[in-house]
Amino acid sequence: MHIRIEGTHAELAYALRTIRAVLPVGSISPVLPLHSRPYTWRVFVNTAPKRSGRRWTA
């Protein structure tokens, strides 16, 4: 699943911590500034499939 999160640094940190506690996260993109809105950033999170005995690779 591909999740887009937008907000301030504190909002992004809280959302990422919450998502990582619930879902297995495969990768997180670099934090990108939104030029149309000040102090707002965007990040994309790819969640991994259900955990099995094998390792998930990107």
CORZI-V464414 format. One record per residue. SS is DSSP state (helix for helix, strand for strand, loop for the rest). Layout:
# CORZI-V464414
ss
SS
SS
This chain:
# CORZI-V464414
ss
loop
strand
strand
strand
strand
strand
strand
loop
helix
helix
helix
helix
helix
helix
helix
helix
helix
helix
helix
helix
helix
helix
loop
loop
strand
strand
strand
strand
loop
loop
loop
strand
strand
loop
loop
loop
loop
loop
loop
loop
strand
strand
strand
strand
strand
strand
strand
loop
loop
loop
loop
loop
loop
loop
loop
loop
loop
loop
